Amino acid sequence: MLLPMTAEIYRRLDREYPEEIGFIEARSPYEHLIAVIMSAQTTDRQVNQVTPKLFERFPSPADLASAPISEVERIIHSVGFYRVKARNIIGAASVIHHTFHDKVPEEMEELLSIPGVGRKSANVIRGHCFTKPAVIVDTHFARVVRRLGLVQASHPDVIEREIAGMLDGGLQYRFSMTVNMHGRKICHAKKPQCSVCLLEDICRKSGLPEAFQLGNGV
């Protein structure tokens, strides 16, 4: 069910931000999944700098599954936590190759069986690669929806569940990406640009109008 507050936020952000929003550069679900695993606790820019060399050297899940871990570590060294990430992406490629026959799965339970993949990463793949319902709760998204007053929870799984209950499945991925973009561009962690925010008049941080108070649409 699309509630009034959520509907208004969706409408404004959908109109403001580009139709296509992407932070990871990848050519296939396999490349996207491996890049998303590496993006934990680092920037997408850093990941995008190392993936061309990684996928040139190991273009398929089978190639990466059998890769020497020392070589993978050298290639991805700059993304941070490279030892853990090297183990995870080699393990992920092995599962994709041996269990899923070189195809990245679409279902949440199967994605969660892959090393290095949590719910956030799984939702990225489900939404971006397979157009499945997906609420992607990263730090940007969580910050914005809490400031807007859509949720009060802090745990990502709870935020995901509550936001999913406010949106039809077909709108969830687009909502996730526009909220994320808004958090990156305007609703910064330390110095949000409230004076130029297109949601300022309906943001709980600034005080909601009566029509959007809890119990009347949030």
C-alpha positions in Angstrom: 0.0 0.0 0.0 1.4 3.4 -1.0 0.7 5.7 1.9 0.3 9.5 1.4 3.6 10.6 3.0 5.5 7.9 1.1 3.7 8.7 -2.1 4.6 12.3 -1.9 8.2 11.6 -1.2 8.3 9.1 -4.1 6.7 11.6 -6.5 9.1 14.4 -5.7 12.3 12.3 -5.8 11.2 10.4 -8.9 10.7 13.7 -10.7 14.0 15.1 -9.4 16.5 12.4 -10.2 17.5 10.6 -13.4 15.6 7.6 -14.6 18.7 5.5 -14.5 20.7 5.6 -11.3 23.7 3.4 -10.8 26.8 3.6 -8.7 28.5 0.3 -9.7 29.9 -0.2 -13.2 29.3 -3.7 -14.4 28.3 -5.6 -17.5 26.5 -8.6 -16.1 24.9 -9.9 -12.9 28.1 -11.8 -12.1 30.2 -8.6 -12.3 27.6 -6.6 -10.4 27.5 -9.2 -7.6 31.3 -9.3 -7.2 31.5 -5.5 -7.3 28.8 -5.2 -4.7 30.6 -7.6 -2.4 33.7 -5.5 -2.7 31.8 -2.3 -2.0 31.4 -3.0 1.7 33.0 -0.3 3.8 34.5 1.5 0.8 33.3 3.8 -2.0 31.8 2.7 -5.3 34.5 4.8 -7.0 37.3 2.7 -5.4 35.5 -0.4 -6.5 35.0 0.8 -10.0 38.7 1.5 -10.3 39.7 -2.1 -9.7 37.0 -4.1 -11.4 38.1 -3.6 -15.0 41.5 -5.3 -14.2 39.8 -8.0 -12.1 37.3 -9.0 -14.7 39.8 -8.7 -17.5 41.9 -11.3 -15.7 39.0 -13.4 -14.4 36.1 -12.9 -16.8 33.8 -15.7 -15.6 32.7 -17.2 -12.3 34.8 -20.3 -13.1 37.9 -18.2 -13.7 37.5 -16.3 -10.5 36.6 -19.5 -8.5 40.0 -21.0 -9.4 42.0 -17.8 -9.1 45.1 -17.6 -6.8 44.0 -15.6 -3.8 47.4 -13.8 -3.7 46.7 -12.4 -7.2 43.2 -11.4 -6.4 44.5 -9.6 -3.2 47.0 -7.6 -5.3 44.3 -6.5 -7.8 41.8 -5.4 -5.2 44.2 -4.2 -2.5 43.1 -0.6 -2.7 39.5 -1.3 -1.8 40.4 -2.0 1.9 39.8 -5.2 3.8 41.2 -6.9 0.7 42.0 -10.2 2.3 38.5 -10.8 3.5 37.0 -9.5 0.3 39.4 -11.7 -1.8 38.2 -14.8 0.1 34.6 -13.7 -0.3 34.6 -13.0 -4.0 36.5 -16.2 -4.8 34.0 -18.1 -2.6 31.1 -16.3 -4.2 32.4 -17.2 -7.7 32.8 -20.8 -6.6 29.2 -21.0 -5.4 27.9 -19.3 -8.6 29.9 -21.7 -10.7 29.3 -25.0 -8.9 25.9 -24.5 -7.3 24.1 -22.2 -9.7 25.8 -23.2 -12.9 27.4 -19.8 -13.7 24.1 -17.9 -13.2 23.5 -15.5 -10.4 20.3 -16.5 -8.7 17.3 -14.2 -8.3 15.8 -15.4 -5.0 16.7 -13.9 -1.7 17.4 -17.2 0.1 19.8 -18.3 -2.7 21.6 -15.0 -2.8 22.1 -15.1 0.9 23.9 -18.5 0.6 26.7 -16.8 -1.4 29.8 -15.7 0.6 29.9 -12.0 1.3 26.2 -11.4 0.4 23.9 -9.9 3.0 20.4 -8.6 2.6 21.5 -5.2 1.3 23.7 -6.7 -1.4 21.0 -9.3 -2.3 18.5 -6.5 -2.7 20.9 -4.5 -5.0 21.1 -7.6 -7.2 17.4 -8.4 -7.1 16.4 -4.8 -7.9 19.1 -3.8 -10.5 19.7 -7.1 -12.3 16.3 -8.7 -12.1 13.7 -5.9 -11.5 12.5 -7.7 -8.4 11.0 -5.8 -5.4 13.9 -4.6 -3.4 14.4 -2.1 -0.5 18.1 -1.4 -0.3 19.0 -0.1 3.2 22.5 1.4 3.3 23.7 4.3 5.5 22.3 7.0 3.1 18.9 5.4 2.8 18.5 4.7 6.5 19.6 8.3 7.4 17.1 9.9 5.0 14.0 7.7 5.9 14.7 8.2 9.6 15.0 12.0 9.2 11.8 12.1 7.1 10.0 10.2 9.9 9.0 7.3 7.8 10.7 4.9 10.3 12.1 5.1 13.8 14.0 1.8 13.7 17.7 1.7 13.4 18.3 -1.9 12.4 18.5 -2.4 8.6 16.3 -5.4 8.5 13.5 -3.6 10.4 13.8 -0.5 8.2 13.7 -2.8 5.1 10.5 -4.5 6.3 8.8 -1.3 7.3 9.5 0.6 4.1 8.6 -2.5 2.0 5.2 -2.4 3.7 4.7 1.2 2.5 5.4 0.6 -1.1 4.1 -1.6 -3.9 6.8 -4.0 -5.0 7.3 -2.3 -8.4 8.2 1.0 -6.8 10.6 -0.3 -4.1 13.8 -0.3 -6.1 13.3 3.1 -7.7 12.4 4.5 -4.3 15.6 3.0 -2.8 17.8 4.5 -5.5 16.3 8.0 -5.4 16.4 8.2 -1.6 20.0 7.0 -1.7 20.9 9.7 -4.3 19.2 12.3 -2.2 21.2 11.2 0.8 24.4 11.5 -1.2 23.6 14.9 -2.8 21.5 16.8 -0.2 20.8 15.0 3.0 24.3 14.6 4.2 25.2 13.0 7.5 26.9 16.0 9.1 25.6 19.0 7.2 22.3 18.3 5.4 21.4 21.1 3.0 17.9 21.6 4.3 17.6 25.1 2.8 17.6 23.6 -0.8 15.9 20.3 0.0 12.8 19.5 -2.0 11.4 17.6 0.9 12.1 20.2 3.6 8.4 21.1 4.0 7.4 17.5 4.8 10.4 16.4 6.7 10.0 15.5 10.3 13.4 17.0 11.1 11.7 20.4 10.2 8.2 19.5 11.5 5.5 17.8 9.4 2.3 19.6 8.3 -0.8 18.2 10.0 -1.9 16.2 7.0 1.2 14.0 7.3 1.3 13.4 11.0 1.6 9.9 12.3 -1.7 8.1 12.0 -2.7 10.1 8.9 -0.5 8.5 6.3 3.0 7.8 7.6 
